[in-house]
Each structure stands twice: as C-alpha cells, then as structure tokens.
Amino acid sequence: MGASLAFAAALDRYPRQNYILLNYHVHIPQPDPMVNPSTLERQRFYGVRSSPSYFIDGGSDGGGGSADQAQSIYERKVEPVIEKRLAAGPEAAIKLGATQSGSSVNVKASVSNVKSQSGKLRLQIALVEDAVSYSGENGNRFHEMVVRSLANGPAAPVAKPAAPAEPASKPVPGDKPAADEKPAADEKPASPPAQPTGFALPAGRGGSLEWTFDLAKAAADARAHLDDFETNTRKGAYSFRQKKHEIDAGNLSVVAFVQDEATKKILQAVYLKMPGTKAGR
C-alpha cells in the first residue's frame, strides 16, 4: 500500500500538466474487480508479476511497501524522479481534444515535433475514471485514475503525419498496475490480445487520428472478462463479491501519451478532464 499512497501524494503535489497517474488494475495477488482487457494488455507489456509495480516515464524502481513506508517511497523514489524528468525537455508534442455525448467519448489527437527515430513509437489513448470507491484487500477504499479502456481497433491505421508544432511542457506519467502489495503465486503475465492497443507512429514524425470510446461496450467487455475469470480461470472456485465494471460517465478524463515500445520510455503525455464532469484533484 505504500507505493499507492506515495503516488496518490504526488497527485496533491503536482498539477496535471506536470504529473499524470494511470492505474492499471491486475489480478495480483487476488482477483480484482476493476480489471479489464486493456489493463491486462499493459500488464503483459510491462511483464508485471507483483503488485503494486510502478513505472515512471516507463522506468521502474521497485514497488510495494507498507503504508508506514509511503513517505519514504515518495521522498526517495517518486519525487526525485519526477523532478528530474520535469527538468528534461519533451520529445514530442500532443494536441488533445475530446467531446462526450451520452455513452460516447470522441477523442481527437495530433502528435508532432517527434524527436525519436525509433521504429517502435506508439500513441496510446486512455479513458480514465478519476476515482472509484471499492475496499480492496489492502484496505485502500479510493482508487484514483483507474484506466477503463485503451484505444484499440481491428485495423488501427498508422497515424497520418502532422505538421510540426512547438512542444508543450512535459508531464511525468506514472504507470502503476495496481492491486495489493504481494507477489503473484500462480498468476502469469496476461497473454497478448488479438490487437495491441494504441496506434503506430512513423519514426521521427507525428500523426493525427480520431477515436470514439463506447462506454457501454467498455463496461460490457470488462464484465465479460470478469465473468470469464470466474468461470474459466478460477473454474467456478471464486466469485467476485462486487464487480466494478460499470463506468461513471460523469467522472472521466482522457490521457494520451507517446511511448517507445523498444525502451518503454514515454516521450510526452497529456491529460484532459472531460468538460462537465466532476472535478478531480
């Protein structure tokens, strides 16, 4: 729980243009009712076998820790890394816009001024619920910046090149597959899905794309996974006391980030609170 508290403290310390937290829930060490296909894909991508495991700008420096170690984790492993990353210039620029109509969230993203020549660049777009209330095994009742879905399509096109733009200040994203502070006993990293999340970007170039999140479909996909987990993974030996697959349409944000999948380094990230939704911190 220490790492969870340390990253939550960073939300109070830094504005969202400087620090973005993404919480990817996984079935470690116990089944987690906020898991969905997108979080399983990120678990596979990062090779996570224990929780919490955290990555700041794609780099990892351990995880876990008890609640009384939270301040030490923050002071030694979180704040110094954030400050160092904020001192570095951004390696891409992202322009992000989104509108919401009923159960649909339409997102437009444009990437430019890409400095990396890596052939493994990918733009990820995350639909995030700002806060979910649920009492987990570690006693944590409030879960912030819970990833509900990642943009993903059956024929995701390579983003079209965009005109150069001046880079904005670079926020430091913290990717944190989250549950409780124990290693997995018999869990294996999730198998890759039929289609990886995100959209490929040409080396040294940007692109523009549009994506629509269907909230009802995202909730249904999460519910289907939880049902399958009970029936097939646990063979009926486990039942969730509560399935937290429903998405609060009035409590949403969108996060876009460019990542080099070869090194896991994040070049730039942008946070957008959906207009008309509840204020987060």
N, C-alpha and C positions, 0 to 999 in steps of 0.2 A: 504493500500500500504506500510505502514511502515514495516511490517514483511517481505514482499517480498524484500524490499531494504536491510533490515538487513541481510537476508540470502544470498543475492547476494554479500554483502560486505564481508561475510565470505569466498566466493569463491576467492576473491582477497587476503585475509589474509592468508589462509591455502592452502598448496599443497593437491592434490587429495589423496595422501596416508594417509592424516590426516583427511580430511573432504570431505564427498560426499553428494551432494544435489540431491534429487529426487523430481520432481514437478509433482504431480498428479492433473490434471485439473478436475473440477467438475462443475455441472450446478448450481452454487450458487454465487451470488444472482440472476444472469441472465444466460441464456443459453451460453455455452462456446463451441466454435468450435474445441477445442483440446481435448475434452472428448472422451474416448474410453472405451470398455468393461473392460479393465484391471484397469483403474483409478476408474471406478465405483465400482469395487470389493474392492479396497483399501479404498474407501470412506465408504463402508459398514463395512469393517473390523475395521476401526478406529471409526465408529459411528459419522462421521462428519456431522454437521448441519449448520455450518457457515464457511465462507472463507475470508481470509486465516486462516486455522488451521494448526498448525505445531507440529511436534513430533521430538525430538532429541533422537536418540537411543531408540525410542519407547515411551519416556516420553513426556508429554505435559505440557506447562506452558502458556496457553492462545493463543492469535492470534490477528490479525487485527492491528489497529493503523494507524494513518495518516502518510503521508510522512515526516512531520516535527518531528515525534516521532521515526524515523528509527534509529538514532544514540543511543537514549536511550534504545530502544529494543535490539539493538546489544550489548551495553555495560552491560545491566542488565540481559538479558535473553538468549543471544546467546553465546557470547564469554566465559563467566564464565562456562557455562555447557560444552562447547566443551573442554575447558582446563581441567576440572575435569575428563571428560571421557577419554581424552588422557593420563592422569596420571594413569589410570587403565589398567591392562594387558588384552590382548584379551582372549576370552573364546572359541575360535575356530580358525582354520587356513583354508584359502581358497586359492586354486591354480586355476587361471582362465586363459583360453586361448580362442581366437576367430579368425576366418577367415571369409572373405567376398568374395563371388563370385556372381556378378550380384545382383539379388534381394534376395539372401540368406545370412544369417549370421549364421554360425555354431559355437556353443559355447560348450566348454568342461570345466566342473567344478569339482573340487575334494575338499571335506571337510574332515578335520582330526583334531585331538587333541581337540575334543569337551569335554568341562568340565561339561556341564549341564546334569543332569539326567532327565530333563523334557521329558514327553511323547508327547509334542506338538511342537517339533522343526521342522522347515521347511526352506528349502533352496529356496530363491526367486532369479530369474534371470530376470533383467530388460533390455529391449532395450530402449536406451535413445537418443533423438535428442538433441545435445548440445545447440542449440539456434534456436528459432522460432520467426519470426517477425510478430507481429499482435497487433494492437491497441485495447486493452481491455477497458472495461468501466471505469477502474480506471486510464487510461492514460498510463499504462505501455505498451511500444511498443516492448520490447525484453524479451522473456521468455526463461530462461535457464534450461537445464537438464530436458526437457519435456519427461515424460515416454510415449512411444509409444506402448509398449506391454510388458506383463509379460509371462514368460514361463508357459505353461498350456496345458495339454493333456487329452484326454478322458480316459486314463488308466495310469495316472502318476505313475511309479513304485517307491517303496521305494528305495532310493539310496543304492547302494552296499557299504558295509563297506570298508573304505580306511585305508591304513597303517598310523600310527602316523607320524606327521611332526612337525617341530618346528614352533611355532606361529610367524606370522609377526606382525609388529606394527599395532595397531587397529585404523582404521579411524573412525570418528564420522559421521554417516549418519544422514542427516536431511530430514525426510519425510514431505512434505508440499503439501497437497491438495490445489490447488491454483486457485483463480479467483479474486474476489474483496472483499473489507472489509465490508461486510454486512451479517446479518444472513439470512437464508432462510425463506421466508414467508410461502410457501406451499410445499417445497420440502421435501421428505422423504429419509432417507438413502437408497442407492441402494439395491435392492434385490440381494441375493447371486446368482452367476451364477451356471450353471449345474455342473461345475467342478471348485473347488477352484484353485487358482494359486499356483505355487511352487511345491515342492517335499518334502515328509515327510522324516525325518532323524531319525534313531534309537536313543534312549536316550543314551547319553554318547559315541556315535560313530559317524563316518562320513560316507562318501559315495562318489561315482563318477557317473557322468551322462553326457550325451551329448544331446544338444537341438539345433534345427535349427529354426531360425526365418525366416518366409517368409514375406518379406516387402510388397509385393503386397497384400497378404492376410490380413496383419495387417491394411493396409490402407483401404482395402475393408470393413473389419469388423468395423473400425471407421466410415466410410462413411455410412454403413448400420445403425449403431446406430444413427447417426445424422439425417438421413432420417426418421427413426422410431420416433425419438424425435419430429420432426416437425409434422409428420402425426398423431401419436397416443398419445404421451404425451401432446402435445400442440394443438391437434385436428385441425391443419392447421392454428391456430391463430398466429403462429410465423414462420418466415423463417430466417435462417442464411444469413447474407449479404455476408459471405465468410466461406466456410468450410475448415478447416485446417487439413484435414485428410491425405493428401499426406506426405510422408516421404522422407526427403533428404538423399539419400543413401551415400552421401559424407560428412555427418555431424553427425556421430553416435559414441556412446560409449555403453559399456555393464557394468552393475553393478550387482554383486552377493552379497547376504547377507543372513546370518543365523539368524532367528528370533524365539524366544519362543512365540508362539501364545497365551499361557496362560497369560503371563505378558506383551507382546508386546516388551520386551527387545530384542535388537539386539546384538548378540554375536560377530559378525565380519562382515566386509563388504570390498569389493574390487572393484576398478574402473579400467576399461581397455578402453583406447581410441583405436578405430579401426584403424589399420595401413592404411596409405594412405588417411585418411580423413582430413578435415580441422582442423587446430589447434584450440583448445578451450582454455579457461582460467582456 
